[in-house]
Amino acid sequence: MADETTPQRAEGGAPSSSGPGGPRSGGPRPSGPGGPGGGGRKFFRRKKVCKFCTEKIDAIPYRDVRLLQGFVAERGKIVPRRLTGVCTTHQRRLTRAIKQARNIALLPFAARF
C-alpha cells in the first residue's frame, strides 16, 4: 500500500524520466579512480607557486615576448590565474604587460583563422 502523498504511476504509463534509473540515465554511474566507490589511486594535485615570486621578478617587461607568450592561450586570450598559478599581484602586472605588448604589436590580439 502506498501513501497518498507519493505520486503513483498509471499501469500502462511510460516510466518517469526524472530521477535515478530513468530511461535515459542508464542507471547509476560507476565511480572513477579515487571516487566514493573506492578502488584506484587518489589524485594528488600539487600546489601551484608563482613563477615570478620564486624567481624574484618584480617588474614584468612588456618587451619580453617569449615570457609573455607562456601566459597567452593559443587563441590570444590571457590565461587565468587558477591555471597558471601566478599570484594576484603578478597576474595584474602580467595582464598589463600583455596589453601593452598587444598595443605596440608585439603580441596578437587574436589568433588568425
N, C-alpha and C positions, 0 to 999 in steps of 0.2 A: 504494500500500500504506500502510495506516495503522498507527500504533504501537498496541501492545496497551494502553497506558496511557490513550489518549484514548477517551472514550465514543463509541460509534457509534450511529447511528440505524437503526432497522429500515427495511426497504424501504418498507413500506406505512404506517409510523407517522406520526403527526402531528408537525409541526415543534416543536421545543422553544420554550417561551415565555420562557425566560430568556436573557439575553444580548442583544447588539445584533442588530437585524434580526429580532426575534421577530414573531409575528403582530399583536400589539397595539402594538408600539413605533413602527411607521410609518417605520422606518429612522432614519438619523442626522438630528438636528435641524440646521437651518441656523443659523449663528451670527448673532447680532444685531449692531447697530452697536457698534463698539469691541471686538468679541469676537475670538477667536483666528483667525477666518477673514478678518480684515482688513475693509476697507470701512467706511465710516461714521466718525463723529467720536467720539473718546474722551470719556467723560462726566467732567467736572471737578466734583468736589464741594468747595465752599468750606468751610473750617474754621469751625465754629460758635464764636462767642465769647459769653461770659457777659454777659447784658444788665445784670446787677447790678454786675458788676466794671467794665464800661465807663462806666456812669453813676455809679459810686462810691456805690452804695446799700448801707449796712451793715445797717440794721435793716429787715426787710420787715414792714410794718404789716399786721396781720390785718384791719383795718377797711377797707383799700383793695380793695374787691370787684372793681373794674374791672381792676386789676393782676392779681389772683389768678385771675380767670376766664380769662385768657390761658393759664394753666398747668393748667387743668382741662378734660378732654375733654367732649364733648357728653353722654356718659352719666354724668358725675360723677367719673370716675377722674382721678387725678393723672397728668399726662403725664410720662413718664420723661426723664431727663437726656439720653439719646442723641438724643431727638427735639427737645428744646427748646434744647440747647446750653448750659444753665446749669451752672456749676461745682459740684463736690461740696458745698462748704460752703454755698453759696447754695441748692442743691437741698434740703438738710436744713432750712435755715431756712424755705424756701418751703413745704415739706411741713408743718412745724409751724404756720405761719401759716394754711395752708388748713384744717388740722384744727381750729384754734381758731375760724376763721370758720364752719366747719360746726357746731361745738358751740353757738355762740350764734345759729345760724340765719341767717347772712348768705349762706352758700353751701349748696346742697343736697347731701345725701349721695349721692343717685342721681337720675337723670332720671325724669320722670313718663312713664308709658306711656299 
